[in-house]
Amino acid sequence: METDLRQDKQFEKYQSLLFPFAYNITGDYLASEDIVVEVLNNHILHENPEIQNPRYYLIKSVVNKAINQKQLLRTRREQYPGFWLPSPIITADTIYDAVDKDKVLEYSLLVLMEQLTPRERAVFILRETFDFSHEEIGEILQIKTDTSRQLLKRGKEKVQTQNNRRVTLDSASKELLTRLTQAILTADIDKAKSLLADDVRYVSDGGPNVSSIRNVLTGPDHIIKMLQAIYGKYFPQGSTTTLSELNHRPAILFSIEGKVFRVILFEIADDRITNLFVVLNPDKVQNIGLS
């Protein structure tokens, strides 16, 4: 019994630490959970006394498994219908206490990082998010220090337009999303359009089993029509909406009987919405709860 309790505490201790490494590299919640569980179970059940630094060993194991998994995901994406978006996770102070949420990347940055190779992505995350030195990154990835620097430089060039400022679910963003929802429900088109930036973008991901817009929509006119459809014919009877925070971004969760079936994440700048990311793929929203 004491051994089981010790193992449970060890699992919990490292789960919060390791999950952001896997998730930030893969962008896939379920795959990241599997990677962390596999690595921890193998470590806990087959303890190796030669491992003098378990934290470093586990991080190295998770990072390299995540890189391999991301390569598989990139290959599968060649047959993926429409746009591929990362699996969002709740970063509000409600659930997921077992995850170090502060280290989870902002959603728009995760989207931009799809331009990076898995190794570029790993170096970028290890250096920029977790502050590892290039020498440490070289040891983790089994690459030269100069190679790590080159990969970071290439990664930064690809995501250099990203604004990393976090716009979380504060009172201002709650008010903006509430005003948008009310404007759509009352068909106040002018008011709804005034809340969207002139170059606003709408990106959706339904996966292979849920119908969604497969092209990126731009401009207030197109997006308002789509939002009206979401709140109309795509809003099943008995559905409810909840304001939340996903990946440090304000979001609206659509659910039926407590089960989330659609989320919309919002990028906000200068009190106007600049990007909407709509995730409908059931595999990507099933981990999101309302409690």
C-alpha positions as CSV (number, residue, x, y, z in Angstrom):
1,M,0.0,0.0,0.0
2,E,2.8,2.4,0.9
3,T,4.5,1.6,-2.4
4,D,1.3,2.4,-4.3
5,L,0.9,5.7,-2.5
6,R,4.5,6.7,-3.2
7,Q,4.1,5.8,-6.8
8,D,0.8,7.9,-7.1
9,K,2.5,10.9,-5.5
10,Q,5.5,10.5,-7.9
11,F,3.1,10.3,-10.9
12,E,1.2,13.4,-9.8
13,K,4.5,15.3,-9.1
14,Y,5.8,14.8,-12.6
15,Q,2.5,14.9,-14.6
16,S,2.1,18.7,-14.1
17,L,5.7,19.2,-15.2
18,L,5.7,17.0,-18.2
19,F,2.4,17.6,-19.9
20,P,3.2,21.1,-21.3
21,F,6.3,19.8,-23.0
22,A,4.4,17.1,-24.8
23,Y,1.4,19.3,-25.5
24,N,3.3,22.3,-26.8
25,I,5.2,20.1,-29.2
26,T,2.3,18.0,-30.5
27,G,-0.6,20.4,-30.2
28,D,-2.7,17.3,-29.5
29,Y,-4.2,16.8,-26.0
30,L,-4.9,13.1,-26.2
31,A,-1.5,12.2,-27.7
32,S,0.2,14.3,-25.1
33,E,-1.6,12.5,-22.3
34,D,-0.6,9.1,-23.7
35,I,3.0,10.2,-24.0
36,V,3.2,11.4,-20.4
37,V,1.4,8.3,-19.0
38,E,3.6,5.9,-21.0
39,V,6.9,7.6,-19.9
40,L,5.8,7.9,-16.3
41,N,4.5,4.3,-16.0
42,N,7.7,3.0,-17.6
43,H,9.8,5.1,-15.2
44,I,7.8,4.3,-12.0
45,L,7.4,0.6,-12.7
46,H,10.9,0.0,-13.9
47,E,13.0,2.3,-11.7
48,N,16.6,2.5,-12.8
49,P,19.0,3.3,-10.0
50,E,21.5,4.6,-12.5
51,I,19.2,7.6,-13.3
52,Q,20.7,10.3,-11.1
53,N,18.4,13.1,-12.4
54,P,14.9,11.8,-12.9
55,R,13.5,15.2,-13.8
56,Y,16.0,15.6,-16.7
57,Y,15.5,12.0,-17.8
58,L,11.7,12.3,-17.9
59,I,11.8,15.6,-19.8
60,K,14.2,14.2,-22.3
61,S,12.0,11.1,-22.8
62,V,8.8,13.1,-23.2
63,V,10.3,15.6,-25.6
64,N,11.7,13.0,-27.9
65,K,8.6,10.9,-27.9
66,A,6.6,14.1,-28.6
67,I,8.8,14.9,-31.6
68,N,8.2,11.5,-33.0
69,Q,4.5,11.8,-32.4
70,K,4.4,15.2,-34.1
71,Q,6.1,13.8,-37.1
72,L,3.4,11.1,-37.4
73,L,0.7,13.8,-37.0
74,R,2.3,15.9,-39.8
75,T,2.2,12.8,-42.1
76,R,-1.5,12.2,-41.3
77,R,-2.3,15.8,-41.9
78,E,-1.7,15.2,-45.6
79,Q,-5.1,13.4,-45.7
80,Y,-6.8,15.7,-43.1
81,P,-9.9,17.4,-44.5
82,G,-9.7,21.1,-44.3
83,F,-7.7,23.2,-41.8
84,W,-6.0,21.4,-38.8
85,L,-6.1,23.3,-35.5
86,P,-4.5,22.3,-32.2
87,S,-6.6,20.7,-29.4
88,P,-7.5,23.5,-27.0
89,I,-7.3,23.1,-23.3
90,I,-8.8,25.1,-20.4
91,T,-6.3,27.4,-18.7
92,A,-8.8,29.1,-16.4
93,D,-8.4,28.5,-12.7
94,T,-11.2,25.9,-12.6
95,I,-10.0,22.4,-13.7
96,Y,-6.8,20.7,-15.0
97,D,-5.0,21.4,-11.7
98,A,-2.7,18.6,-12.6
99,V,-1.2,20.7,-15.5
100,D,1.3,23.5,-15.2
101,K,-1.1,25.8,-17.2
102,D,1.3,28.8,-17.1
103,K,3.6,26.9,-19.5
104,V,0.8,26.0,-22.0
105,L,1.3,28.1,-25.1
106,E,-1.2,30.7,-26.3
107,Y,-3.5,29.3,-29.0
108,S,-2.5,31.6,-31.8
109,L,1.2,30.8,-31.3
110,L,0.4,27.0,-31.4
111,V,-1.4,27.6,-34.7
112,L,1.6,29.5,-36.1
113,M,4.0,26.9,-34.9
114,E,2.5,24.4,-37.4
115,Q,4.8,26.0,-39.9
116,L,7.8,24.6,-38.0
117,T,9.3,21.1,-38.2
118,P,8.9,19.0,-35.1
119,R,12.6,19.6,-34.2
120,E,12.4,23.3,-34.8
121,R,9.3,23.4,-32.7
122,A,11.0,21.5,-29.8
123,V,14.0,23.8,-29.8
124,F,11.8,26.9,-29.9
125,I,9.7,25.6,-26.9
126,L,12.6,24.4,-24.8
127,R,14.5,27.7,-25.3
128,E,11.7,30.3,-25.4
129,T,9.1,28.7,-23.0
130,F,11.2,26.7,-20.6
131,D,14.5,28.7,-20.8
132,F,16.8,25.7,-21.5
133,S,20.3,26.6,-22.6
134,H,21.4,25.5,-26.1
135,E,23.8,23.1,-24.4
136,E,21.0,21.5,-22.5
137,I,18.8,21.4,-25.6
138,G,21.7,19.7,-27.5
139,E,21.9,17.0,-24.8
140,I,18.1,16.4,-24.8
141,L,17.8,16.2,-28.6
142,Q,21.2,14.7,-29.2
143,I,22.3,17.5,-31.6
144,K,25.1,20.0,-31.6
145,T,24.8,23.3,-29.8
146,D,25.3,25.2,-33.1
147,T,22.5,23.1,-34.6
148,S,20.2,24.1,-31.8
149,R,20.9,27.8,-32.4
150,Q,20.2,27.4,-36.1
151,L,16.9,25.6,-35.5
152,L,15.9,28.3,-33.0
153,K,16.8,31.1,-35.6
154,R,14.7,29.4,-38.3
155,G,11.8,28.8,-35.9
156,K,11.8,32.5,-34.8
157,E,11.8,33.7,-38.4
158,K,8.7,31.6,-39.2
159,V,6.7,32.9,-36.2
160,Q,8.1,36.4,-35.9
161,T,4.7,38.1,-36.5
162,Q,3.2,36.5,-33.4
163,N,2.1,38.9,-30.6
164,N,2.6,36.9,-27.4
165,R,0.6,39.2,-25.2
166,R,-2.0,37.2,-23.3
167,V,-5.6,38.4,-23.6
168,T,-7.3,36.2,-21.0
169,L,-10.9,36.0,-20.0
170,D,-11.0,39.3,-18.0
171,S,-14.0,41.6,-17.5
172,A,-13.3,43.5,-20.8
173,S,-13.2,40.4,-22.9
174,K,-16.3,39.0,-21.2
175,E,-18.1,42.1,-22.0
176,L,-17.0,42.1,-25.6
177,L,-18.0,38.5,-26.2
178,T,-21.3,39.1,-24.4
179,R,-22.0,42.1,-26.7
180,L,-21.1,40.0,-29.8
181,T,-23.4,37.2,-28.7
182,Q,-26.3,39.6,-28.0
183,A,-25.8,41.4,-31.3
184,I,-25.9,38.1,-33.3
185,L,-29.0,36.8,-31.4
186,T,-30.9,40.1,-32.0
187,A,-29.7,40.3,-35.6
188,D,-28.0,43.7,-34.9
189,I,-25.5,43.3,-37.8
190,D,-24.0,46.8,-37.5
191,K,-23.2,46.3,-33.8
192,A,-21.8,42.8,-34.4
193,K,-19.6,44.1,-37.3
194,S,-18.3,47.0,-35.1
195,L,-16.8,44.4,-32.8
196,L,-14.7,42.8,-35.5
197,A,-11.5,44.1,-37.0
198,D,-11.5,44.9,-40.7
199,D,-9.1,42.1,-41.4
200,V,-10.7,39.6,-39.0
201,R,-10.1,35.9,-39.8
202,Y,-12.2,32.8,-39.2
203,V,-10.6,29.4,-39.2
204,S,-12.5,26.2,-38.4
205,D,-11.6,22.5,-37.9
206,G,-14.2,19.8,-38.0
207,G,-12.0,16.9,-38.8
208,P,-13.1,13.9,-40.9
209,N,-16.5,13.5,-39.2
210,V,-18.0,17.0,-38.7
211,S,-18.9,19.4,-41.5
212,S,-17.1,22.7,-41.3
213,I,-15.9,25.6,-43.5
214,R,-12.6,24.4,-45.0
215,N,-11.4,27.7,-46.2
216,V,-10.3,30.6,-44.1
217,L,-12.9,33.3,-44.0
218,T,-11.8,37.0,-43.9
219,G,-13.7,40.2,-43.3
220,P,-16.6,41.1,-41.0
221,D,-19.4,40.4,-43.6
222,H,-18.5,36.8,-44.2
223,I,-17.8,36.0,-40.6
224,I,-21.0,37.6,-39.3
225,K,-23.0,35.3,-41.7
226,M,-21.1,32.3,-40.3
227,L,-21.7,33.3,-36.7
228,Q,-25.4,33.8,-37.4
229,A,-25.5,30.3,-38.8
230,I,-23.7,28.9,-35.7
231,Y,-26.2,30.6,-33.4
232,G,-29.1,29.5,-35.7
233,K,-29.2,26.3,-37.7
234,Y,-26.0,25.0,-36.2
235,F,-27.2,25.6,-32.6
236,P,-29.1,22.4,-31.7
237,Q,-32.1,22.6,-29.4
238,G,-31.1,22.4,-25.8
239,S,-27.6,23.8,-26.4
240,T,-26.0,26.3,-24.0
241,T,-23.0,28.6,-24.2
242,T,-20.4,29.3,-21.6
243,L,-17.6,31.8,-21.4
244,S,-14.3,30.3,-20.6
245,E,-10.5,30.6,-21.2
246,L,-8.7,28.2,-23.5
247,N,-5.0,28.4,-24.0
248,H,-5.0,31.8,-22.3
249,R,-7.6,33.2,-24.8
250,P,-11.2,34.1,-24.2
251,A,-13.5,31.4,-25.6
252,I,-17.2,30.4,-25.9
253,L,-18.0,26.7,-25.2
254,F,-21.1,25.2,-26.9
255,S,-22.5,22.2,-25.1
256,I,-25.5,19.9,-24.7
257,E,-26.1,18.3,-21.3
258,G,-22.7,19.3,-20.2
259,K,-20.9,17.8,-23.2
260,V,-18.9,20.3,-25.3
261,F,-19.4,20.0,-29.0
262,R,-17.9,23.2,-30.3
263,V,-15.5,25.9,-29.1
264,I,-14.6,29.3,-30.5
265,L,-11.4,30.9,-29.3
266,F,-11.0,34.7,-29.8
267,E,-7.9,36.8,-30.5
268,I,-8.6,40.4,-29.3
269,A,-6.6,43.5,-30.0
270,D,-7.6,47.2,-29.4
271,D,-11.0,46.0,-28.2
272,R,-11.8,44.3,-31.5
273,I,-11.8,40.7,-32.5
274,T,-9.0,39.8,-34.9
275,N,-9.2,36.0,-35.1
276,L,-11.7,33.3,-34.5
277,F,-10.6,29.7,-34.2
278,V,-13.5,27.3,-34.3
279,V,-12.9,23.7,-33.2
280,L,-15.6,21.1,-33.8
281,N,-13.6,17.9,-34.2
282,P,-15.0,15.7,-31.4
283,D,-11.6,14.2,-30.7
284,K,-10.3,17.7,-30.0
285,V,-13.0,19.0,-27.6
286,Q,-13.9,15.8,-25.7
287,N,-11.3,16.7,-23.0
288,I,-13.0,20.0,-22.2
289,G,-15.3,20.0,-19.2
290,L,-17.6,22.6,-17.8
291,S,-17.1,21.9,-14.0
